[in-house]
Amino acid sequence: MNIPPRLALAAVFVGVLGHASSEFVAKASGVSGPELSVWRYLLGGAGLVLLALPAAGPRALLAPLRESPWELTWLSLAGVSGAYLAFHWALDFASPIQVATLVTTIPIFVGLANLILNGQRLTAVKIVTGLAAVAGLAMLITDGLLDKLLAGRDSIWGVLLALACAVLAAFYAVRVKPLIARHGALPVTAVSLMIGGVGLWLGVALAFGVAVDPRTLFDRPPAEAAWIVTLALWNTTITQFLWIGGLAAAADITRASYLFFLKPVIAAALAMAFLSTPLSALQALAIAAVTGSVLVELFWPRLAGRARG
């Protein structure tokens, strides 16, 4: 099952909405980052497998793993296990607004990955909008350093972990596109998330000493269990399929990925409204820099056409 090209941007946008609310849901759960990443991808990956089975069938679902076992495994461990361990761990140190804005730099690294892996050159407008987003990144890192110096917090570690998440997720999105073209978005995403979830389960148990037992989910307080299920099904099962499948279906993966720059505005609004998270001046400037880039990039063909006309 592939997302039709005409619906690619809409799918990516809904995927962005899911990504944008993930920091809020993760913080609301009250579960520590490494443990929460295991819950999210074990349950979210299983949910996507259950969605894929009736839609694609067992044979089509396992086809990517049969034909490209090592490639799909290492991509899943790096782009799912590694990226989302870094993401949830970052929230233990930095605010949801900081993490959301840092992860929003994924399109910059998608463009770089496309250049490195596929030789697709960056246009002048992509370079300019990318530099604007880098300016926002610099503001966030400065804000993290000031927090550490003035308030004794270690938000700089959250900033660096969120940056690692952005790099890994971007290279994964570009590298997995040929597999999706051959096998379809749903089978590849489902198997990849399941492999990533198992990788997180084993990795967090070994590195952090936290052995997650999925059978104990509903032994937790009801509100906590509800947040975990929301994070797994909405922010993972549905969101990842639409995000990865939409990017794979898009004619220009770099341009489509720029919709991700809308993420920090949504995340900041949720954090301020429901988590009472303050918005610093530098964070506001960073959000303006990175989200402004998407408007220029998305509307550039129309603006350039008018200038020539």
Secondary structure, 3 states (H helix, E strand, C coil): CCCCHHHHHHHHHHHHHHHHCHHHHHHHHCCCHHHHHHHHHHHHHHHHHHHHHHHHCHHHHHHHHHHCHHHHHHHHHHHHHHHHHHHHHHCCCCCHHHHHHHHCCHHHHHHHHHHHHHCCCCCHHHHHHHHHHHHHHHHHHHHHHHHHHHHCCCHHHHHHHHHHHHHHHHHHHHHCHHHHHHHCHHHHHHHHHHHHHHHHHHHHHHHHCCCCCHHHHHHCCHHHHHHHHHHHHHHHHHHHHHHHHHHHHCCCHHHHHHHHHHHHHHHHHHHHHHCCCCCCHHHHHHHHHHHHHHHHHHHHHHHHHHHHC
